[in-house]
Structure formats: C-alpha cells, structure tokens
Amino acid sequence: MAERRAERGLGWTGREFEVTVGPVAHGGHCVARHEGRVVFVRHGLPGERVVVRVTEDRHPGFCRADAVEVLDASPARVERPCPYSGPGRCGGCDWQHVDPAEQRRLKAAVVREQLARLAGLEDVEVAVEELPGGPLRWRSRARFAVDRSGAAGLRRHRSHDVVVLEDCPITVEPAAAAALQRRWPGAGAVDVSVDSTGAVTTTRLDRQGRPTSSRVVRPGGDLPEEPVGRAERHAGGRDWEVEGTGFWQVHPAAADALVEAVTAFAGVRPGETVLDLYAGAGLFGGALAPAAGREGRVVCVESDAGACAAADANLADLPQAEVWQGDVDAEGLAELLGDLGAPDVVVLDPPRAGAGRAVSALLAATGARAVVYVACDPAALARDVAVFRAAGYELSAVRGFDAFPMTAHVECVALLVPGSPSSV
Ligand SMILES: C[S@@+](CC[C@H](N)C(=O)[O-])C[C@H]1O[C@@H](n2cnc3c(N)ncnc32)[C@H](O)[C@@H]1O
C-alpha cells in the first residue's frame, strides 16, 4: 500500500515533522533535510526551527513542504502585510514573511549560488539593490486568473485553484481595483496595467489565454472598448509608447534602474555598432543611441510585430537606430551578423529561458568588447554565462535589482568582457 501511494506521488504528502531550515534556494524556498531526504521548505527562513507539512512528494530525491508552525523564528521574520499570503493560500508571493532587506540578501545569495553551480564562478560579488517605492503597490502590470464563477484572483502555489482576492497589496491600487472589484464571467484570466499617465488597461482573456477584448480607462475619461490599448511610459529621460499588452518592466522604477545599469556597463563610444537583442519597444537601444552618435549604429532586434511597430515610433528621432523584426535564434542571428558584421557592444534581454547555448556561443564568437546581459532568471543567466566563459569571456560585474519585492524574482544585469581577468 505504501509503495503504491509512493508511485502515485503521495509518499510523504500530508506528513508533518520538525526541521531546521537551511540555506535559501532558487524558487522561493529554503533547503532542509529529513530522514536523508531534501525538503524544499516554503514560508520558512534559514536557521529557523519549524514544523513543516509536506505538500508534494513526486521525486525520490526531494519533497516540497510548507512551514506551518515556527518554533524558533529568524530575526528577519515579520508579520505578513498581505492577508492572503501564507501556507496553502495565494501563491503570488514567496517572501511576505521576510523583512525586505533580508529578501534582497536572500536573492543575492541565490544569484551567487546559481553562478557558482551553473557557471563555475565561486563567491561572485553581487548585491541586490532596492528600487524606490517600497515593497508594496509596485506591480503596474499583472495577470489575474478567473474562476468558474467569474471572480478574479491568483493561483495557489503549484496549483490550478484560484484564490479569489479582493485586493493584491503588491499591485498598484487602480490596477488591483480594476481587476479584482468586478466579475469576469466566462473569462479565463484578466490582464491589467497602469501606465505613467495613470491610464488603466484591462484585457479579458479566454480560457485558452487569447485576448478577447480590451478597455482603457484614462484619468478623467473613459474610452469605449478597443482591441488593444496603448500605454505611455517614461524611462531613461524619454517617453515611450507600448501596446497595453506588450512587454514593459512591471515595477515603475525598474526601467530607469536598468537603463542606468546597462548604459554604465555598455560604455558606448561615438561611432560604435550596438546590438540590442530582444529589444521590446526599444528601451535599451534608445538609451544607448545618443552615445553612439550619428556615426554609430544601433540595431534593435525583436520578434513581436506590435513591439517592433512601437520601437519604430519610439526611435524615430534617432537616425542611428534601426528596428529589425525577427527571431533571435541561431539561424536568424547568424544571418544578421553576416549582414551587420561584428558589433562592438551587445545588449541582450531575453525572456525567462535565457538566450540559450547556440545564441550565446554565436555572440561570444563576435568578440564584442562588451556584452551586457539583462536577466530575469539567474539560473538562465548562469547557464549562458557558462557558455560565454567557455568561449573566452569573463564575467566582469553583476548587479541585482529588487524589481519584484515580496516574490523570489530578481532582475540582474551582467557585464561580460572578452579575455580580461575576472574582477568579480
Ligand atoms: C524581457 S523582454 C525585453 C524587452 C526590452 N528589452 C525592455 O526592457 O523593454 C523580452 C523581449 O524579447 C522578445 N522575444 C522573445 N523571444 C524572442 C526571440 N526569439 N527573438 C526576438 N525577440 C524575442 C519578446 O517579444 C520581448 O519583447
């Protein structure tokens, strides 16, 4: 009987026992051990003595558990500001029970650990920097799930269950109110975003995740439903227009912070050729173009047609900037490099999975004097850094930004340079 339960993945599920919580790991949990097995503990903190309840046991090597009782609390433990968070509740946040300064130290430890384990770099110096605005009400863009009754909320951790919310304290108030204080009958999810002017765009998605209708409410006005809303953003000293559903940093202070970091690491000089890969609406290309000057060339590459149209409009006043629509993959990049020649500087800001082995190897083969890698997943960053290192590049510096307070997510900006001794 016990064997059959284990085969169904239920072995320890539901069991409760005491553990001492060990180091933080990637993914919003800490590592503990019990009877020779690894236990990934959510809602705990390193050094704490807790009672855990096993929530999932599907792998021979480890199981997942929630700290359901704290016997010996860490000094960094705080009262959760969100009434919906906690064991078995909303899965949107990971670190509501942790002092924000400690959250940043935990995230820095994760970045260091990923670089050590996946890129072979020991003791990299990295700090995760606080962004202005505090740990709550920073999320200017969010997707909420909708349950069968039409009520919106977020999913329970590693579950399809929707926890219905009346508010989400990490989401900016007008966005939380627009999504959560009404019903969405028949919808599968709702996207909401608030731009720099205070305009709130809500987009209803069907159960397959396809947008079906969009509505923009501007301060002092109310436009009728339209297929896609436009959002206005301000960052890096410029105004930007993006599609309401298009990519933009979620934290209102993140785009500025990343532009500052990317600009400093890239150190673009007049006349240089710069590649801005996964360019979105052209944020980094637009920020770097003035330094390249009229003799320089800045090529922004982006696969999404809407983002390319936005980038074209956003960069229209910068004659040295070009927008190329296409996939950054081995084939597309080889073709682009064939046309363009070797760039002096590469900026890349890929989606969560990272650029991958083939793209990283091609970029390293260009010999660009600086590669500035913007990453929302330190594991993907570390895997790609390993490819650059194998091709002779060194990680010269890395900065972390707490662009997602209360969650385990962290944004990193890394500088890779060819052949120089590592300074990290
Ligand atoms: C993390 S966002 C970065 C956008 C931009 N750098 C910014 O900060 O606003 C990643 C972008 O890469 C685009 N993208 C995803 N996969 C791509 C691919 N294979 N080739 C080109 N662009 C891609 C997405 O459409 C998205 O705009």
The ligand as a MOL file (V3000), in Angstrom:
LIG
                    3D

  0  0  0     0  0            999 V3000
M  V30 BEGIN CTAB
M  V30 COUNTS 27 29 0 0 0
M  V30 BEGIN ATOM
M  V30 1 C 12.2790 40.6300 -21.3460 0
M  V30 2 S 11.5620 41.3890 -22.7380 0 CHG=1
M  V30 3 C 12.6880 42.7060 -23.0000 0
M  V30 4 C 12.1900 43.9110 -23.7390 0
M  V30 5 C 13.0300 45.1910 -23.6670 0
M  V30 6 N 14.4560 44.9460 -23.6270 0
M  V30 7 C 12.6120 46.0350 -22.4790 0
M  V30 8 O 13.3590 46.1070 -21.4960 0
M  V30 9 O 11.5360 46.6410 -22.5320 0 CHG=-1
M  V30 10 C 11.9400 40.2230 -23.9850 0
M  V30 11 C 11.5060 40.5970 -25.3730 0
M  V30 12 O 12.0130 39.5990 -26.2520 0
M  V30 13 C 11.0490 39.3150 -27.2610 0
M  V30 14 N 11.3940 37.9650 -27.7340 0
M  V30 15 C 11.1170 36.7760 -27.1520 0
M  V30 16 N 11.6980 35.7760 -27.8300 0
M  V30 17 C 12.3630 36.3470 -28.8720 0
M  V30 18 C 13.1680 35.8390 -29.9190 0
M  V30 19 N 13.4260 34.5290 -30.0320 0
M  V30 20 N 13.6900 36.7120 -30.7920 0
M  V30 21 C 13.4620 38.0420 -30.6800 0
M  V30 22 N 12.7140 38.5850 -29.7070 0
M  V30 23 C 12.1700 37.7490 -28.8090 0
M  V30 24 C 9.7260 39.4800 -26.5580 0
M  V30 25 O 8.6930 39.7800 -27.5010 0
M  V30 26 C 10.0080 40.6490 -25.6120 0
M  V30 27 O 9.6990 41.8750 -26.2110 0
M  V30 END ATOM
M  V30 BEGIN BOND
M  V30 1 1 1 2
M  V30 2 1 2 3
M  V30 3 1 2 10
M  V30 4 1 3 4
M  V30 5 1 4 5
M  V30 6 1 5 6
M  V30 7 1 5 7
M  V30 8 2 7 8
M  V30 9 1 7 9
M  V30 10 1 10 11
M  V30 11 1 11 12
M  V30 12 1 11 26
M  V30 13 1 12 13
M  V30 14 1 13 14
M  V30 15 1 13 24
M  V30 16 1 14 15
M  V30 17 1 14 23
M  V30 18 2 15 16
M  V30 19 1 16 17
M  V30 20 1 17 18
M  V30 21 2 17 23
M  V30 22 1 18 19
M  V30 23 2 18 20
M  V30 24 1 20 21
M  V30 25 2 21 22
M  V30 26 1 22 23
M  V30 27 1 24 25
M  V30 28 1 24 26
M  V30 29 1 26 27
M  V30 END BOND
M  V30 END CTAB
M  END
